[in-house]
Each structure stands twice: as structure tokens, then as C-alpha cells.
Amino acid sequence: MSAATQHAPQVTQASARNEGLARHFLHWPRTLFARLALILCLGLALTQTLSVWLTLTERDETTANMMMDYVEREVASSVALLDNLPAAERAAWLPKLARRSYAFVLGEGVPGVAPDAQLSKRYESAISKGIGKHYEMTANAIPGHDEHFQVHLHLSDGTPLTIDVRPQHALPLSRWLPLVLAVQLVVLAFCCWLAVRVATRPLKALAQAADTLGPDLKAEHLDENGPSEVARAARAFNAMQARISGYMAERMQILAAISHDLQTPITRMRLRVDVMDDDNQGSKLRQDLQEMEQLVKEGVTYARTLHGAAEVPVRLDLDALLDSLVFDYIDAGSDVRYETRADAGAPLAVVTRAQALKRIVGNFVDNALKFAGAAEIAVLDGPLKGQVTISVLDRGPGIPAESLEAVFEPFYRLETSRNRGTGGTGLGLAIARQLAVAMGAQLSLHNRAGGGLEARLVLQRA
């Protein structure tokens, strides 16, 4: 078998492990704040648990060593005292010599096998060190649930003496210690939460600033105070915002200059066309010049909307604005209808840019008239509370589902011809989308059941 063949199973196993880890981490919280807080809190909890375990283990070990020394000295002293007392007085002294872990009994005790528990062996060793040199002793375990054994010996006058031992594993914990440990853990968790919140707050502010950076590039600058890393990131973001704003302004100035410079030759060409003898060619040239002029105007309009609109939002009656727009179309002989709301008696107030709103709605009405010959405007409640939806509906050919979003791109046209009556410049929907973004509205297209298109504009109520 080749080395490559032998290596293949290892690679497969490594890939499987990586995929398993990836699936595992997919269950983690999505925010950086939650992940850092979780990692720190779990780490501190595990560290504190390990620290408490090590402390209690060391405490038990130290206590056991001290207890063995104490047992060695006290048992030797007690046995020597009993051995020197008269036989008649020994029974009276037994309660005085008893301790929490052992007691003395005058008698043979209970026979049994040698103790095998670890703590019992330590007690037996300590007792043996204290009295084993002076008295011959034996030890045996006592059956039962708790650890229990006895040490048997004879005093110098032959009196049997039994030491009944119940080994103590450790000193009991203070009742307030678990409460202190719990409070300590809560304080550590709060400190972790506070530290992570302070550390991630600048990132949240940076993300919010990036999200609110609209086409007008007039978002508030970030605070450049704080830790050096945060201040540096804020300065870099503010500088980037200023550079982009400068580039956009420069581009708009270039397009405005080009538009201004093109107006003069277009005007001269129109004058020359007007004096041409060939009316057929003259009409074609006039149409081409009209398309050139329209394309230049829409290009400048798109650049201005992309850079930002200077129009100030105002509070207006949406029904009154749409009524006025529809009447203008009706006066021009167009088939445009406005479906009034059920509660049309109550004013529907919104705060928005009036001219931008009229341009957006007018753009979709013009498209509906171009492709369907008729348009209908409807006002409905928005998808969320506090929103209102303006829909422009038609029964035209509609748009393929895969192109419903692409048509908002500049110069994207479903009609590939250059026919002004069908193709257009490809900037109308891009201008409408930019105006909607500047207004803080949501603009989308949807195919209707039974054929046709719905242009949907969602605004916030006042």
C-alpha cells in the first residue's frame, strides 16, 4: 500500500473532526459579546471550581495530617494514664478521655479482620506509632456502612483495653462558605459581563455607524476618544467617510460639468438639424439628440441621488399628495386610478421628502402606462406596525423572477433594443431605489398573480 493511500484515511478523519467541530460551534451565540461573555464566564467558573476543589483537598490533607499527629499523642497519653490508674478508677475516666473520633472501652471488643480502608489504615498507623512500642496491639474492622474499626491491647496488669475508632474524613465546612463562593461567582460573572460589554461597545458603535452611512454620507462621526485601538479605528472610519464623501462630490461635479459641456454641442446640432432639407433624416437625428439629452439629464440625476438629496423631510398628508399626482395624470389623459383607503376620512400623515416620493411613484406610474397602458395606486398597511405601503399596480408583461432585483442596477434593461419607447436609459429604477434609500424607505418589485407587476414602497408613519 502506498504512503498516499495510507494517508487518505487520516485526512478523511481529520475532515470529519473539523466538520463535527464546525457543527458544534454553529450552536454558539452569534454575537461577539455573547461569545466572549460565555467563554469568560465558563472559564472563570471552571477555574473557581478547580481552585475550590484544590483548596478543599489541601485542607483535608492538612487536617488529616494534623489529626494523625493529634491521635498519636493523645492516644498514647490516654493509654499511659489508664495504665497508671488503679483498676477501680479506670471506668470513671473513660468518658473524659473519649474524643470525637475515638473512645476507650475496658474489654476485649469485637473481633474481625484487619481494616483495609485507607483512612482506617492511617489511624491505625498513628496509634501504632504512639503505643506500639510499649503495648502489643491488634486492629480489626467492624462491619457496617460507616468506616469503623477497633484496636485491642492489654494494659500492664493484663486488663484488656479496646480503642473504638470512627475515622473522621474532614472537618465540616462552615455554613457561610457555600454562600460566599456563590456570591463570588456572581460577582466574577458580572465583572466579565461588564468587561466584555465595555470592550465590544466600540465595535457595536462602529457597526451602527456603517449601517447608518447612507448615500448622503452625512452620518455622525464616531467618538475618537477611548483606548488607543478604539480611537484609531474610529479615526480610520471617520477619515474613510470623509474620503468617500469627497470622491462622490468630485464625481458629481465631473458629471455635472460633462452635462453642461454637452448641452452646447447638442443645441448646435439641433439648430443644424432644423435647417436640413431631408426631413426623414432630420427627424431621426432629432430623436437621437433627444435621447442623448435625456440620458445626460438622467445620468446627472442619478449621480445627485447617489450622493444624497438636499431636500428636507416634511410632514405631509399622503392621501392628498397621491390625489394630486393622480389628477395630474388624469388631466393629461392617462388611465391612472387611486384606490382610496377604507378609513380615507382620517388623514394619513408621513414624514418624508415630498419631491422624492412624487418622483418614485411617478416613475412607476410611467412604467405601468408604458407597458400596460393603465396604472392603479393603492395604499395599505405596512408589514410592520407603524408602516404604510404604497403600491403601484399594472397588468403588463411583468418581470422575470430572477430579474426583479437586478433591474434596480444602473443601465440594466430587460429590453435590449435602443428604442426610446421601450428600452429607456436604464437609470429610472436605479434613481428610484437611491431616492428610497435616502428617504429611509424600502422599495421592491413583485409579480402579480394573473399577470402584471406591483411596485411596493414601504414608508414609516408620522
SEVEX-39438 format. One record per residue (C-alpha): residue number from 0; residue in three letters; x, y, z. Coordinates in Angstrom, 3 decimals. Layout:
! SEVEX-39438
- NUM,Ala,X,Y,Z $
...
! end
This chain:
! SEVEX-39438
- 0,Met,0.000,0.000,0.000 $
- 1,Ser,1.378,3.409,-0.948 $
- 2,Ala,2.006,6.240,1.519 $
- 3,Ala,-0.676,8.348,-0.164 $
- 4,Thr,-3.209,5.549,0.307 $
- 5,Gln,-2.273,5.210,3.974 $
- 6,His,-2.540,8.973,4.457 $
- 7,Ala,-6.008,9.231,2.882 $
- 8,Pro,-7.963,7.766,5.857 $
- 9,Gln,-6.170,10.193,8.196 $
- 10,Val,-7.182,13.157,6.054 $
- 11,Thr,-10.764,11.880,5.926 $
- 12,Gln,-10.856,11.501,9.713 $
- 13,Ala,-9.407,14.983,10.193 $
- 14,Ser,-12.032,16.443,7.837 $
- 15,Ala,-14.771,14.633,9.715 $
- 16,Arg,-13.478,16.040,13.012 $
- 17,Asn,-13.363,19.557,11.562 $
- 18,Glu,-16.900,19.244,10.251 $
- 19,Gly,-18.039,17.995,13.648 $
- 20,Leu,-16.401,20.948,15.360 $
- 21,Ala,-17.943,23.330,12.836 $
- 22,Arg,-21.402,21.891,13.505 $
- 23,His,-20.747,22.163,17.223 $
- 24,Phe,-19.764,25.822,17.044 $
- 25,Leu,-22.784,26.625,14.901 $
- 26,His,-24.815,26.328,18.112 $
- 27,Trp,-22.780,29.099,19.727 $
- 28,Pro,-24.306,32.576,20.143 $
- 29,Arg,-23.929,34.686,17.010 $
- 30,Thr,-22.829,37.939,18.697 $
- 31,Leu,-19.239,38.574,19.754 $
- 32,Phe,-20.484,39.967,23.066 $
- 33,Ala,-22.337,36.756,23.930 $
- 34,Arg,-19.456,34.523,22.845 $
- 35,Leu,-16.820,36.403,24.857 $
- 36,Ala,-19.076,36.623,27.900 $
- 37,Leu,-19.842,32.906,27.679 $
- 38,Ile,-16.177,31.927,27.289 $
- 39,Leu,-15.028,34.141,30.173 $
- 40,Cys,-17.856,33.109,32.492 $
- 41,Leu,-17.335,29.408,31.806 $
- 42,Gly,-13.579,29.790,32.163 $
- 43,Leu,-13.894,31.603,35.481 $
- 44,Ala,-16.493,29.114,36.724 $
- 45,Leu,-14.241,26.173,35.854 $
- 46,Thr,-11.208,27.916,37.327 $
- 47,Gln,-13.028,28.712,40.539 $
- 48,Thr,-14.376,25.157,40.769 $
- 49,Leu,-10.880,23.752,40.314 $
- 50,Ser,-9.476,26.234,42.833 $
- 51,Val,-12.121,25.321,45.429 $
- 52,Trp,-11.502,21.609,44.823 $
- 53,Leu,-7.733,22.006,45.229 $
- 54,Thr,-8.197,24.162,48.331 $
- 55,Leu,-10.577,21.684,49.954 $
- 56,Thr,-8.293,18.775,49.017 $
- 57,Glu,-5.288,20.522,50.543 $
- 58,Arg,-7.402,21.447,53.580 $
- 59,Asp,-8.498,17.834,54.053 $
- 60,Glu,-4.940,16.571,53.650 $
- 61,Thr,-3.548,19.098,56.100 $
- 62,Thr,-6.373,18.410,58.552 $
- 63,Ala,-5.781,14.673,58.280 $
- 64,Asn,-2.048,15.077,58.976 $
- 65,Met,-2.762,17.267,61.989 $
- 66,Met,-5.378,14.817,63.190 $
- 67,Met,-2.966,11.886,62.906 $
- 68,Asp,-0.392,13.754,64.972 $
- 69,Tyr,-3.075,14.601,67.490 $
- 70,Val,-4.321,10.990,67.661 $
- 71,Glu,-0.756,9.704,68.052 $
- 72,Arg,-0.068,11.957,71.024 $
- 73,Glu,-3.490,11.842,72.710 $
- 74,Val,-3.985,8.056,72.455 $
- 75,Ala,-0.519,7.415,73.853 $
- 76,Ser,-1.179,9.819,76.743 $
- 77,Ser,-4.625,8.347,77.440 $
- 78,Val,-3.384,4.724,77.408 $
- 79,Ala,-0.467,5.632,79.700 $
- 80,Leu,-2.870,7.388,82.070 $
- 81,Leu,-5.251,4.402,82.190 $
- 82,Asp,-2.323,2.046,82.717 $
- 83,Asn,-1.136,4.044,85.748 $
- 84,Leu,-4.590,4.445,87.305 $
- 85,Pro,-5.907,1.922,89.815 $
- 86,Ala,-8.230,-0.601,88.186 $
- 87,Ala,-11.225,0.667,90.183 $
- 88,Glu,-10.834,4.265,88.854 $
- 89,Arg,-10.322,3.490,85.159 $
- 90,Ala,-14.032,3.234,84.244 $
- 91,Ala,-14.673,6.754,85.576 $
- 92,Trp,-12.007,8.213,83.368 $
- 93,Leu,-13.196,6.637,80.118 $
- 94,Pro,-15.774,9.384,79.231 $
- 95,Lys,-13.186,12.069,79.988 $
- 96,Leu,-10.673,10.533,77.597 $
- 97,Ala,-13.154,9.982,74.744 $
- 98,Arg,-12.851,12.217,71.657 $
- 99,Arg,-14.940,12.877,68.556 $
- 100,Ser,-13.188,10.166,66.524 $
- 101,Tyr,-12.408,7.549,69.147 $
- 102,Ala,-13.354,6.211,72.597 $
- 103,Phe,-11.930,3.700,75.129 $
- 104,Val,-13.671,0.515,76.235 $
- 105,Leu,-12.486,-1.811,79.001 $
- 106,Gly,-12.927,-5.222,77.400 $
- 107,Glu,-11.955,-7.445,74.501 $
- 108,Gly,-14.166,-5.647,71.964 $
- 109,Val,-15.446,-7.187,68.715 $
- 110,Pro,-13.169,-9.495,66.728 $
- 111,Gly,-12.844,-9.242,62.958 $
- 112,Val,-10.486,-8.898,60.005 $
- 113,Ala,-7.791,-6.293,59.635 $
- 114,Pro,-9.016,-2.877,58.370 $
- 115,Asp,-8.448,-2.206,54.666 $
- 116,Ala,-9.878,1.305,54.288 $
- 117,Gln,-7.274,3.970,53.553 $
- 118,Leu,-8.271,6.322,56.366 $
- 119,Ser,-8.549,3.469,58.881 $
- 120,Lys,-5.017,2.391,57.979 $
- 121,Arg,-3.753,5.914,58.643 $
- 122,Tyr,-5.460,5.971,62.047 $
- 123,Glu,-4.056,2.525,62.866 $
- 124,Ser,-0.562,3.659,61.847 $
- 125,Ala,-0.813,6.782,64.033 $
- 126,Ile,-1.999,4.767,67.039 $
- 127,Ser,0.714,2.201,66.442 $
- 128,Lys,3.369,4.915,66.415 $
- 129,Gly,2.060,6.234,69.725 $
- 130,Ile,1.654,2.968,71.721 $
- 131,Gly,3.031,0.176,69.529 $
- 132,Lys,6.463,0.344,71.157 $
- 133,His,5.051,-0.216,74.639 $
- 134,Tyr,1.995,-2.416,74.077 $
- 135,Glu,1.288,-5.309,71.775 $
- 136,Met,-1.804,-4.344,69.761 $
- 137,Thr,-4.057,-5.703,67.045 $
- 138,Ala,-6.686,-3.973,64.907 $
- 139,Asn,-9.805,-5.207,63.094 $
- 140,Ala,-12.570,-3.597,61.047 $
- 141,Ile,-16.177,-3.511,62.285 $
- 142,Pro,-18.773,-4.361,59.609 $
- 143,Gly,-21.240,-1.580,58.758 $
- 144,His,-21.997,1.311,56.374 $
- 145,Asp,-19.624,3.759,58.075 $
- 146,Glu,-15.888,3.316,58.407 $
- 147,His,-15.286,1.790,61.830 $
- 148,Phe,-12.513,-0.295,63.427 $
- 149,Gln,-11.124,-1.252,66.864 $
- 150,Val,-7.644,-1.521,68.327 $
- 151,His,-7.089,-4.213,71.014 $
- 152,Leu,-4.331,-4.271,73.613 $
- 153,His,-3.649,-5.307,77.247 $
- 154,Leu,-2.512,-2.983,79.983 $
- 155,Ser,0.465,-3.891,82.127 $
- 156,Asp,-1.779,-5.633,84.701 $
- 157,Gly,-3.392,-7.753,81.981 $
- 158,Thr,-6.631,-5.749,81.753 $
- 159,Pro,-7.971,-5.789,78.162 $
- 160,Leu,-8.465,-2.328,76.598 $
- 161,Thr,-10.234,-1.593,73.316 $
- 162,Ile,-9.916,1.663,71.396 $
- 163,Asp,-13.104,2.113,69.332 $
- 164,Val,-12.232,4.351,66.368 $
- 165,Arg,-14.647,6.043,63.925 $
- 166,Pro,-12.351,7.893,61.490 $
- 167,Gln,-13.366,11.462,60.588 $
- 168,His,-12.775,12.226,56.939 $
- 169,Ala,-12.572,16.002,57.289 $
- 170,Leu,-13.675,18.897,59.370 $
- 171,Pro,-17.178,20.104,58.471 $
- 172,Leu,-17.436,23.173,56.255 $
- 173,Ser,-18.660,26.441,57.681 $
- 174,Arg,-22.286,27.121,56.738 $
- 175,Trp,-21.436,30.523,55.271 $
- 176,Leu,-18.703,29.212,52.942 $
- 177,Pro,-21.014,27.987,50.087 $
- 178,Leu,-22.853,31.316,50.168 $
- 179,Val,-19.582,33.236,49.922 $
- 180,Leu,-18.451,31.090,46.987 $
- 181,Ala,-21.786,31.638,45.192 $
- 182,Val,-21.590,35.404,45.731 $
- 183,Gln,-18.002,35.391,44.485 $
- 184,Leu,-19.055,33.549,41.329 $
- 185,Val,-21.882,36.045,40.700 $
- 186,Val,-19.503,38.979,41.157 $
- 187,Leu,-16.986,37.435,38.745 $
- 188,Ala,-19.708,36.785,36.172 $
- 189,Phe,-20.912,40.397,36.455 $
- 190,Cys,-17.356,41.700,36.078 $
- 191,Cys,-16.912,39.524,32.971 $
- 192,Trp,-20.171,40.800,31.509 $
- 193,Leu,-19.191,44.404,32.220 $
- 194,Ala,-15.689,43.977,30.783 $
- 195,Val,-16.966,42.338,27.596 $
- 196,Arg,-19.665,44.980,27.212 $
- 197,Val,-17.129,47.789,27.536 $
- 198,Ala,-14.778,46.032,25.109 $
- 199,Thr,-17.421,45.341,22.441 $
- 200,Arg,-19.341,48.622,22.703 $
- 201,Pro,-16.993,50.429,20.259 $
- 202,Leu,-17.484,47.604,17.739 $
- 203,Lys,-21.252,47.978,18.055 $
- 204,Ala,-20.972,51.736,17.566 $
- 205,Leu,-18.770,51.171,14.501 $
- 206,Ala,-21.285,48.715,13.024 $
- 207,Gln,-24.173,51.116,13.663 $
- 208,Ala,-22.243,53.957,12.040 $
- 209,Ala,-21.529,51.787,9.000 $
- 210,Asp,-25.204,50.750,8.769 $
- 211,Thr,-26.464,54.344,9.004 $
- 212,Leu,-23.974,55.571,6.419 $
- 213,Gly,-26.387,56.333,3.615 $
- 214,Pro,-25.936,57.781,0.153 $
- 215,Asp,-25.736,61.300,1.598 $
- 216,Leu,-22.633,60.291,3.611 $
- 217,Lys,-23.770,62.570,6.431 $
- 218,Ala,-23.655,60.101,9.299 $
- 219,Glu,-22.334,61.401,12.598 $
- 220,His,-18.631,60.937,13.158 $
- 221,Leu,-17.559,58.371,15.697 $
- 222,Asp,-16.137,59.469,19.015 $
- 223,Glu,-12.362,59.263,18.721 $
- 224,Asn,-11.744,59.053,22.471 $
- 225,Gly,-11.121,55.904,24.475 $
- 226,Pro,-8.462,53.178,24.270 $
- 227,Ser,-5.817,53.623,21.605 $
- 228,Glu,-7.078,50.741,19.432 $
- 229,Val,-10.669,52.016,19.548 $
- 230,Ala,-9.636,55.607,18.889 $
- 231,Arg,-7.512,54.503,15.937 $
- 232,Ala,-10.390,52.532,14.399 $
- 233,Ala,-12.754,55.492,14.892 $
- 234,Arg,-10.283,57.891,13.267 $
- 235,Ala,-9.816,55.493,10.337 $
- 236,Phe,-13.593,55.181,9.854 $
- 237,Asn,-14.114,58.952,10.019 $
- 238,Ala,-11.277,59.513,7.548 $
- 239,Met,-12.705,56.855,5.213 $
- 240,Gln,-16.122,58.501,5.382 $
- 241,Ala,-14.599,61.885,4.533 $
- 242,Arg,-12.637,60.426,1.601 $
- 243,Ile,-15.684,58.661,0.168 $
- 244,Ser,-17.719,61.847,0.520 $
- 245,Gly,-15.010,63.752,-1.341 $
- 246,Tyr,-14.874,61.153,-4.112 $
- 247,Met,-18.656,61.231,-4.524 $
- 248,Ala,-18.738,65.020,-4.627 $
- 249,Glu,-15.946,65.037,-7.184 $
- 250,Arg,-17.782,62.507,-9.345 $
- 251,Met,-20.956,64.542,-9.241 $
- 252,Gln,-19.030,67.664,-10.225 $
- 253,Ile,-17.465,65.815,-13.141 $
- 254,Leu,-20.843,64.540,-14.345 $
- 255,Ala,-22.385,67.989,-13.929 $
- 256,Ala,-19.526,69.536,-15.900 $
- 257,Ile,-19.863,66.933,-18.657 $
- 258,Ser,-23.608,67.553,-18.796 $
- 259,His,-23.079,71.296,-19.021 $
- 260,Asp,-20.437,70.948,-21.709 $
- 261,Leu,-22.644,68.590,-23.739 $
- 262,Gln,-25.587,70.972,-23.739 $
- 263,Thr,-23.849,73.412,-26.089 $
- 264,Pro,-22.933,70.950,-28.894 $
- 265,Ile,-26.353,69.295,-28.594 $
- 266,Thr,-28.013,72.695,-29.044 $
- 267,Arg,-25.835,73.499,-32.055 $
- 268,Met,-26.650,70.116,-33.590 $
- 269,Arg,-30.361,70.773,-33.093 $
- 270,Leu,-30.079,74.111,-34.897 $
- 271,Arg,-28.290,72.460,-37.781 $
- 272,Val,-30.860,69.694,-37.975 $
- 273,Asp,-33.649,72.277,-38.115 $
- 274,Val,-32.206,73.747,-41.347 $
- 275,Met,-31.690,70.396,-43.024 $
- 276,Asp,-33.621,69.728,-46.217 $
- 277,Asp,-34.020,65.981,-45.633 $
- 278,Asp,-36.972,65.763,-43.222 $
- 279,Asn,-36.642,61.974,-42.850 $
- 280,Gln,-33.038,62.113,-41.710 $
- 281,Gly,-33.727,65.248,-39.671 $
- 282,Ser,-36.435,63.547,-37.616 $
- 283,Lys,-34.121,60.626,-36.860 $
- 284,Leu,-31.349,62.970,-35.794 $
- 285,Arg,-33.770,64.952,-33.601 $
- 286,Gln,-34.781,61.700,-31.882 $
- 287,Asp,-31.143,60.745,-31.321 $
- 288,Leu,-30.379,64.183,-29.900 $
- 289,Gln,-33.404,63.968,-27.637 $
- 290,Glu,-32.183,60.579,-26.332 $
- 291,Met,-28.687,61.986,-25.764 $
- 292,Glu,-30.080,64.929,-23.827 $
- 293,Gln,-32.354,62.698,-21.758 $
- 294,Leu,-29.517,60.298,-20.984 $
- 295,Val,-27.283,63.162,-19.831 $
- 296,Lys,-30.029,64.569,-17.591 $
- 297,Glu,-30.818,61.192,-16.023 $
- 298,Gly,-27.114,60.476,-15.517 $
- 299,Val,-26.700,63.691,-13.556 $
- 300,Thr,-29.901,62.992,-11.618 $
- 301,Tyr,-28.637,59.531,-10.682 $
- 302,Ala,-25.303,60.973,-9.519 $
- 303,Arg,-27.077,63.529,-7.367 $
- 304,Thr,-29.375,60.963,-5.762 $
- 305,Leu,-26.428,58.652,-5.154 $
- 306,His,-24.540,61.462,-3.443 $
- 307,Gly,-27.545,62.471,-1.410 $
- 308,Ala,-30.558,64.688,-1.649 $
- 309,Ala,-30.667,68.158,-0.133 $
- 310,Glu,-34.472,68.029,0.243 $
- 311,Val,-35.605,68.322,3.846 $
- 312,Pro,-38.171,65.771,5.097 $
- 313,Val,-41.548,67.332,5.909 $
- 314,Arg,-44.816,66.133,7.414 $
- 315,Leu,-47.460,65.690,4.726 $
- 316,Asp,-50.843,64.105,4.052 $
- 317,Leu,-50.120,61.051,1.912 $
- 318,Asp,-53.673,60.860,0.520 $
- 319,Ala,-53.579,64.471,-0.590 $
- 320,Leu,-50.206,64.054,-2.296 $
- 321,Leu,-51.279,60.925,-4.204 $
- 322,Asp,-54.619,62.521,-5.147 $
- 323,Ser,-52.784,65.485,-6.620 $
- 324,Leu,-50.412,63.203,-8.538 $
- 325,Val,-53.267,61.105,-9.946 $
- 326,Phe,-55.254,64.177,-11.012 $
- 327,Asp,-52.226,65.421,-12.963 $
- 328,Tyr,-52.147,62.152,-14.889 $
- 329,Ile,-55.900,62.203,-15.475 $
- 330,Asp,-55.714,65.767,-16.776 $
- 331,Ala,-53.065,64.548,-19.238 $
- 332,Gly,-55.447,61.851,-20.480 $
- 333,Ser,-53.718,58.874,-18.787 $
- 334,Asp,-55.607,55.933,-17.285 $
- 335,Val,-54.482,56.171,-13.649 $
- 336,Arg,-56.668,55.317,-10.661 $
- 337,Tyr,-56.198,55.764,-6.936 $
- 338,Glu,-57.834,53.182,-4.672 $
- 339,Thr,-58.861,55.122,-1.578 $
- 340,Arg,-58.499,53.551,1.829 $
- 341,Ala,-61.379,52.306,3.937 $
- 342,Asp,-60.545,54.973,6.566 $
- 343,Ala,-59.878,57.670,3.978 $
- 344,Gly,-61.607,60.206,6.186 $
- 345,Ala,-58.682,60.106,8.619 $
- 346,Pro,-55.538,61.869,7.363 $
- 347,Leu,-52.602,59.543,6.732 $
- 348,Ala,-49.569,61.543,7.846 $
- 349,Val,-45.980,60.633,6.979 $
- 350,Val,-42.696,62.485,7.371 $
- 351,Thr,-40.740,62.167,4.144 $
- 352,Arg,-39.278,64.058,1.182 $
- 353,Ala,-42.226,65.092,-0.920 $
- 354,Gln,-40.468,65.627,-4.259 $
- 355,Ala,-38.526,62.378,-3.956 $
- 356,Leu,-41.739,60.487,-3.146 $
- 357,Lys,-43.542,62.002,-6.149 $
- 358,Arg,-40.611,61.097,-8.390 $
- 359,Ile,-40.577,57.470,-7.223 $
- 360,Val,-44.321,56.967,-7.580 $
- 361,Gly,-44.345,58.867,-10.872 $
- 362,Asn,-41.550,56.682,-12.233 $
- 363,Phe,-43.537,53.505,-11.604 $
- 364,Val,-46.761,55.022,-12.914 $
- 365,Asp,-44.927,55.995,-16.120 $
- 366,Asn,-43.568,52.466,-16.487 $
- 367,Ala,-47.045,50.993,-15.904 $
- 368,Leu,-48.549,53.306,-18.547 $
- 369,Lys,-45.725,52.450,-20.975 $
- 370,Phe,-46.044,48.661,-20.687 $
- 371,Ala,-49.690,48.171,-19.631 $
- 372,Gly,-51.497,51.353,-20.691 $
- 373,Ala,-53.031,51.808,-17.215 $
- 374,Ala,-51.905,52.080,-13.616 $
- 375,Glu,-53.510,51.771,-10.194 $
- 376,Ile,-52.197,53.229,-6.923 $
- 377,Ala,-53.182,51.611,-3.604 $
- 378,Val,-52.250,52.475,-0.021 $
- 379,Leu,-52.236,49.649,2.524 $
- 380,Asp,-50.904,48.968,5.992 $
- 381,Gly,-47.214,48.097,6.063 $
- 382,Pro,-45.725,44.726,7.026 $
- 383,Leu,-44.857,46.107,10.469 $
- 384,Lys,-46.727,48.307,12.893 $
- 385,Gly,-46.225,52.000,12.162 $
- 386,Gln,-45.573,51.438,8.446 $
- 387,Val,-47.598,52.194,5.331 $
- 388,Thr,-47.226,50.659,1.860 $
- 389,Ile,-47.762,52.461,-1.445 $
- 390,Ser,-48.351,50.003,-4.297 $
- 391,Val,-48.360,50.853,-7.998 $
- 392,Leu,-50.052,48.016,-9.901 $
- 393,Asp,-50.427,47.178,-13.567 $
- 394,Arg,-51.395,44.285,-15.811 $
- 395,Gly,-48.403,44.456,-18.100 $
- 396,Pro,-45.969,41.660,-19.040 $
- 397,Gly,-44.253,41.688,-15.655 $
- 398,Ile,-40.575,40.922,-14.997 $
- 399,Pro,-38.846,37.520,-14.794 $
- 400,Ala,-38.399,36.471,-11.167 $
- 401,Glu,-34.605,36.306,-11.475 $
- 402,Ser,-34.510,39.949,-12.648 $
- 403,Leu,-36.764,41.557,-10.021 $
- 404,Glu,-33.732,42.819,-8.094 $
- 405,Ala,-31.309,43.229,-10.982 $
- 406,Val,-33.483,45.871,-12.695 $
- 407,Phe,-32.507,48.336,-9.954 $
- 408,Glu,-28.886,48.289,-11.148 $
- 409,Pro,-27.799,51.266,-13.281 $
- 410,Phe,-28.170,50.768,-17.056 $
- 411,Tyr,-29.760,47.320,-16.604 $
- 412,Arg,-32.615,46.891,-19.081 $
- 413,Leu,-34.780,43.953,-19.923 $
- 414,Glu,-35.394,45.481,-23.335 $
- 415,Thr,-32.127,45.095,-25.253 $
- 416,Ser,-33.020,47.489,-28.046 $
- 417,Arg,-32.151,51.172,-28.031 $
- 418,Asn,-35.741,52.107,-28.820 $
- 419,Arg,-36.612,55.032,-26.580 $
- 420,Gly,-40.229,53.954,-26.498 $
- 421,Thr,-39.465,50.571,-24.967 $
- 422,Gly,-35.909,50.347,-23.755 $
- 423,Gly,-35.301,53.617,-21.913 $
- 424,Thr,-31.952,54.638,-20.456 $
- 425,Gly,-31.849,52.027,-17.702 $
- 426,Leu,-31.483,54.647,-14.939 $
- 427,Gly,-35.084,55.250,-13.859 $
- 428,Leu,-35.327,52.345,-11.398 $
- 429,Ala,-31.790,52.968,-10.125 $
- 430,Ile,-32.750,56.584,-9.375 $
- 431,Ala,-35.946,55.422,-7.644 $
- 432,Arg,-34.008,52.970,-5.455 $
- 433,Gln,-31.456,55.626,-4.472 $
- 434,Leu,-34.214,58.090,-3.587 $
- 435,Ala,-35.951,55.427,-1.492 $
- 436,Val,-32.726,54.688,0.391 $
- 437,Ala,-32.206,58.398,1.033 $
- 438,Met,-35.775,58.590,2.399 $
- 439,Gly,-35.294,55.591,4.666 $
- 440,Ala,-37.937,53.634,2.728 $
- 441,Gln,-37.969,50.114,1.262 $
- 442,Leu,-38.580,49.645,-2.451 $
- 443,Ser,-39.237,46.294,-4.128 $
- 444,Leu,-40.921,44.746,-7.172 $
- 445,His,-43.311,41.782,-7.189 $
- 446,Asn,-45.058,39.912,-9.975 $
- 447,Arg,-48.841,39.781,-9.575 $
- 448,Ala,-50.976,36.685,-9.740 $
- 449,Gly,-52.693,36.647,-13.111 $
- 450,Gly,-50.025,38.802,-14.734 $
- 451,Gly,-48.694,42.256,-14.141 $
- 452,Leu,-46.280,43.965,-11.763 $
- 453,Glu,-46.530,45.557,-8.344 $
- 454,Ala,-44.040,48.230,-7.265 $
- 455,Arg,-44.128,48.346,-3.469 $
- 456,Leu,-42.810,51.286,-1.417 $
- 457,Val,-42.869,50.948,2.394 $
- 458,Leu,-42.748,54.157,4.473 $
- 459,Gln,-42.842,54.960,8.177 $
- 460,Arg,-45.932,56.684,9.524 $
- 461,Ala,-45.510,60.020,11.245 $
! end
